Amino acid sequence: MKRNGMLVLLLIMAFSLCACSGKKEDLPLVEGTSIYYINADQTTIEREDYIISEKDPLKAASAMVAEMSKKTTEVDYNPAIPESVDVLSCDLKDGEVILNLSEEYYKVDSVMQGLCRAAIVDSLVQINGVDRVRFQVNGAAMTDREGKEIPALDSSAFVQNIGSTLNTYQTATLHLFFANEKGDGLHLETKDVKYSSNVSLEKLVMEQLQKGPSEVGNYRTLNPDTTILGVTIRDGICYVNLDESFLKSEYDIKPEITIYSIVNSLIDGTTISSVQISVNGETNVKYMDVVDLSQPLTEKTEYITED
C-alpha cells in the first residue's frame, strides 16, 4: 500500500514539474492572429484573420511567409511580399527570423518597400518564439536607398528614409459607422489600421468606409464605384470631394444613413468639427433629393443603433 502511494505521489510531482517548466515555444500558438496585406492604394497595411497551425516557430514563420507570397484574390489587397520577389530562405535564430529575398525587392517602389517590411514584421512577430525580423537580399544585409543597413525590426516602429523625407508608419483606431440591416440606422465598427504618415487620418477614414465593413451585421453605405477626389482640412472643417458615382445609391438605405456614416466617422475619430461634402467640387447638391449638402454638417448621434 505504501509503495502504491509513493507511485501516485511521484506521478503527481512529475505532472506538476512538466506543467511548470513548459517554455513559451512549447505552448499551442494562439488563434485569432492576423496576416497583414497592403491596400490597393499602397498607403496602408491591413489585417485579415489567420490561424497559426504550427507549434514550431520556424515552421510557423515559413508557413506565414508562404502565405504572404501568394497572390491575393482580394481586389483591395496586395500581398506583403510582391509577386515579382522570390523568398530565397527563411531561418530563425535567437528569436530573430532571417528572411532572405531576391534582388527584385530593390526594384519595388521605396514607399512600397517600407509597407512590405511593416506587413511582414507585424505578421511574423505574432508567432511565439519570434521577436523581430532581419531582412536580407541575395544573402546580404538589406539596405535603404542611401545604402544604410536596415537593422532587425520589431513591430514598435517602421522608419525609412525617402530622399530627405522621413516616412513613418503608425497605427490608428478608427470609429467607422456602417448601415444596419434595415438601412435606417448606423452601427459602430472599431478598426485598427497601420498607415503611412504621408496619408491624412481623414483620408484614411474615407478609404476604410469605401472598402466597407468587416463585421457581420454591418452593411456598406457608399457606392463602391465612388471615387474619392480629395480630402482636405481647413479651420476645423473636413472637405470631402467625391465624384458623381456617389449620387447613385447601390443599397436600400435611407439617404441620411449614407451621409452621416461619412460625417460621424470623420468627426468621431479625428479633431475636426464638421464635414463639407461636395460632388465634383460642387456643394449645391441635395443627396437623393433629401439631404442638403450646401453647408458643412455636424455629427448626429440619433442615427446610431445597437440592434
TINULO-693098 format. One line per 3 residues: number of its first residue (from 0); for each residue x, y negated, z negated of C-alpha. Coordinates in nm, 3 decimals. Example, Ala and Ser with C-alpha at 12.3 -4.5 7.8 and 13.67 -1.06 7.14 Angstrom:
2
0	1.230 0.450 -0.780; 1.367 0.106 -0.714
//
This chain:
307
0	0.000 0.000 0.000; 0.286 -0.235 -0.088; 0.453 -0.155 0.248
3	0.135 -0.243 0.443; 0.100 -0.570 0.253; 0.460 -0.660 0.336
6	0.397 -0.586 0.707; 0.094 -0.816 0.713; 0.293 -1.091 0.542
9	0.575 -1.060 0.798; 0.327 -1.081 1.087; 0.168 -1.396 0.941
12	0.511 -1.556 0.893; 0.616 -1.466 1.248; 0.296 -1.616 1.393
15	0.341 -1.936 1.189; 0.704 -1.970 1.300; 0.611 -1.937 1.668
18	0.330 -2.192 1.633; 0.551 -2.448 1.461; 0.858 -2.413 1.684
21	0.691 -2.438 2.025; 0.858 -2.703 2.242; 0.665 -2.960 2.440
24	0.755 -2.782 2.765; 0.608 -2.454 2.637; 0.262 -2.601 2.580
27	-0.007 -2.592 2.851; 0.008 -2.903 3.067; -0.277 -3.145 3.018
30	-0.565 -3.151 3.264; -0.720 -3.483 3.358; -0.394 -3.614 3.503
33	-0.374 -3.806 3.830; -0.180 -3.826 4.151; -0.112 -4.169 4.299
36	-0.161 -4.288 4.655; -0.105 -4.618 4.836; -0.410 -4.809 4.955
39	-0.477 -4.873 5.323; -0.362 -5.236 5.300; -0.035 -5.126 5.136
42	-0.083 -5.368 4.847; -0.159 -5.139 4.551; -0.132 -4.783 4.431
45	-0.445 -4.596 4.328; -0.504 -4.270 4.150; -0.709 -3.960 4.212
48	-0.771 -3.671 3.973; -0.510 -3.395 3.994; -0.469 -3.087 3.773
51	-0.114 -2.975 3.698; -0.135 -2.596 3.703; 0.235 -2.510 3.650
54	0.377 -2.493 3.297; 0.739 -2.508 3.412; 0.831 -2.878 3.458
57	1.038 -2.824 3.774; 0.770 -2.609 3.938; 0.507 -2.867 3.839
60	0.719 -3.150 3.984; 0.783 -2.960 4.307; 0.411 -2.887 4.348
63	0.321 -3.250 4.288; 0.586 -3.375 4.531; 0.449 -3.136 4.795
66	0.101 -3.276 4.732; 0.228 -3.635 4.763; 0.384 -3.546 5.100
69	0.058 -3.425 5.251; -0.127 -3.642 5.497; -0.439 -3.754 5.312
72	-0.784 -3.722 5.469; -0.899 -4.037 5.288; -0.905 -4.335 5.525
75	-0.844 -4.570 5.231; -0.521 -4.398 5.123; -0.165 -4.345 5.242
78	0.042 -4.062 5.090; 0.303 -4.164 4.832; 0.572 -4.005 5.050
81	0.528 -4.134 5.407; 0.469 -3.876 5.680; 0.796 -3.972 5.851
84	1.001 -3.898 5.537; 1.114 -3.544 5.450; 1.176 -3.418 5.098
87	1.522 -3.259 5.109; 1.529 -3.136 4.749; 1.365 -3.176 4.410
90	1.562 -3.092 4.095; 1.524 -3.151 3.722; 1.800 -3.226 3.471
93	1.767 -3.356 3.113; 1.413 -3.485 3.168; 1.506 -3.652 3.495
96	1.357 -3.548 3.829; 1.614 -3.597 4.106; 1.421 -3.648 4.429
99	1.627 -3.640 4.749; 1.457 -3.792 5.054; 1.559 -3.810 5.420
102	1.713 -4.125 5.570; 1.381 -4.215 5.736; 1.288 -4.363 5.398
105	1.508 -4.665 5.475; 1.307 -4.730 5.792; 0.990 -4.786 5.588
108	0.888 -5.147 5.514; 1.056 -5.273 5.194; 0.727 -5.350 5.017
111	0.603 -5.004 5.108; 0.926 -4.856 4.967; 0.853 -5.011 4.629
114	0.495 -4.886 4.630; 0.618 -4.537 4.724; 0.855 -4.532 4.428
117	0.584 -4.660 4.193; 0.334 -4.396 4.309; 0.590 -4.113 4.284
120	0.715 -4.214 3.939; 0.368 -4.272 3.791; 0.263 -3.929 3.918
123	0.566 -3.729 3.803; 0.612 -3.873 3.453; 0.274 -3.727 3.355
126	0.442 -3.384 3.351; 0.556 -3.259 3.012; 0.935 -3.250 3.028
129	0.967 -3.531 3.287; 1.064 -3.874 3.153; 1.196 -4.052 3.462
132	1.277 -4.013 3.831; 1.608 -4.070 4.010; 1.588 -4.123 4.386
135	1.843 -4.014 4.645; 1.861 -4.048 5.023; 2.053 -3.773 5.202
138	2.214 -3.677 4.872; 2.344 -4.028 4.794; 2.200 -4.269 4.537
141	1.910 -4.471 4.679; 1.989 -4.840 4.724; 1.780 -5.154 4.770
144	1.805 -5.399 5.061; 2.109 -5.564 4.904; 2.290 -5.232 4.872
147	2.248 -5.208 4.494; 2.192 -4.864 4.349; 1.839 -4.807 4.216
150	1.860 -4.655 3.864; 1.641 -4.378 3.730; 1.288 -4.517 3.684
153	1.008 -4.457 3.439; 0.655 -4.597 3.453; 0.729 -4.908 3.245
156	0.817 -5.132 3.540; 0.888 -5.132 3.910; 1.104 -5.415 4.036
159	1.272 -5.456 4.370; 1.446 -5.742 4.547; 1.289 -5.850 4.874
162	1.523 -6.111 5.017; 1.540 -6.374 4.745; 1.194 -6.290 4.610
165	1.139 -6.074 4.304; 0.843 -5.844 4.363; 0.690 -5.669 4.060
168	0.418 -5.411 4.016; 0.174 -5.436 3.730; -0.141 -5.271 3.600
171	-0.478 -5.438 3.564; -0.802 -5.315 3.410; -1.085 -5.423 3.638
174	-1.451 -5.456 3.539; -1.640 -5.372 3.857; -2.017 -5.383 3.895
177	-2.193 -5.146 4.135; -2.560 -5.076 4.202; -2.764 -4.828 4.002
180	-2.962 -4.553 4.176; -3.274 -4.766 4.215; -3.079 -5.057 4.357
183	-3.232 -5.301 4.111; -2.955 -5.319 3.852; -2.580 -5.322 3.804
186	-2.361 -5.058 3.640; -2.022 -5.147 3.492; -1.729 -4.933 3.606
189	-1.388 -4.985 3.444; -1.088 -4.905 3.661; -0.712 -4.921 3.600
192	-0.517 -5.018 3.913; -0.145 -5.077 3.964; -0.086 -5.353 4.216
195	0.180 -5.576 4.368; 0.232 -5.918 4.212; 0.203 -6.078 4.557
198	-0.169 -5.990 4.558; -0.408 -6.203 4.352; -0.625 -6.034 4.093
201	-0.934 -6.181 4.258; -0.847 -6.030 4.596; -0.778 -5.700 4.423
204	-1.130 -5.709 4.274; -1.282 -5.767 4.618; -1.079 -5.483 4.770
207	-1.197 -5.246 4.499; -1.561 -5.349 4.548; -1.514 -5.292 4.920
210	-1.378 -4.945 4.852; -1.684 -4.851 4.646; -1.744 -4.678 4.313
213	-1.564 -4.376 4.168; -1.818 -4.274 3.906; -2.130 -4.063 3.963
216	-2.448 -4.269 3.937; -2.289 -4.585 4.081; -2.355 -4.697 4.439
219	-2.195 -4.931 4.692; -2.314 -5.289 4.714; -2.107 -5.412 5.009
222	-2.142 -5.311 5.371; -1.823 -5.107 5.432; -1.773 -5.286 5.764
225	-1.738 -5.622 5.588; -1.401 -5.791 5.641; -1.257 -5.999 5.358
228	-1.132 -6.307 5.545; -0.994 -6.486 5.240; -0.995 -6.515 4.863
231	-0.865 -6.838 4.711; -0.884 -7.014 4.374; -0.924 -7.386 4.313
234	-1.032 -7.571 3.997; -1.166 -7.254 3.836; -1.376 -7.159 4.139
237	-1.309 -6.846 4.342; -1.381 -6.898 4.712; -1.463 -6.569 4.887
240	-1.488 -6.583 5.267; -1.647 -6.281 5.437; -1.728 -6.204 5.798
243	-2.081 -6.172 5.941; -2.095 -5.797 5.871; -2.159 -5.892 5.509
246	-2.507 -6.011 5.609; -2.605 -5.665 5.738; -2.707 -5.463 5.436
249	-2.648 -5.089 5.470; -2.817 -4.995 5.145; -3.162 -5.012 4.987
252	-3.074 -5.252 4.708; -3.200 -5.593 4.604; -3.007 -5.885 4.759
255	-2.933 -6.023 4.411; -2.756 -5.698 4.320; -2.511 -5.731 4.609
258	-2.436 -6.094 4.531; -2.395 -6.050 4.157; -2.187 -5.737 4.195
261	-1.933 -5.978 4.351; -1.989 -6.270 4.113; -1.995 -6.068 3.791
264	-1.696 -5.852 3.889; -1.483 -6.156 3.969; -1.578 -6.358 3.662
267	-1.571 -6.069 3.413; -1.217 -5.963 3.497; -1.044 -6.297 3.572
270	-1.015 -6.654 3.444; -1.249 -6.813 3.699; -1.583 -6.967 3.601
273	-1.782 -6.947 3.926; -1.778 -6.796 4.275; -1.847 -6.962 4.609
276	-1.932 -6.707 4.879; -1.911 -6.810 5.242; -1.966 -6.629 5.572
279	-1.712 -6.712 5.842; -1.634 -7.024 5.639; -1.998 -7.139 5.625
282	-2.178 -7.184 5.292; -2.513 -7.295 5.435; -2.633 -6.936 5.412
285	-2.922 -6.758 5.241; -2.824 -6.395 5.186; -3.106 -6.171 5.316
288	-3.325 -6.486 5.304; -3.328 -6.458 4.924; -3.005 -6.575 4.757
291	-2.884 -6.928 4.829; -2.505 -6.933 4.879; -2.469 -7.308 4.936
294	-2.339 -7.367 4.580; -2.096 -7.179 4.351; -2.265 -6.907 4.145
297	-2.205 -6.818 3.782; -2.229 -6.483 3.606; -2.573 -6.329 3.540
300	-2.584 -6.051 3.285; -2.956 -5.981 3.309; -2.895 -5.752 3.607
303	-2.666 -5.523 3.406; -2.838 -5.198 3.306; -2.733 -4.879 3.128
306	-2.985 -4.639 3.283
//
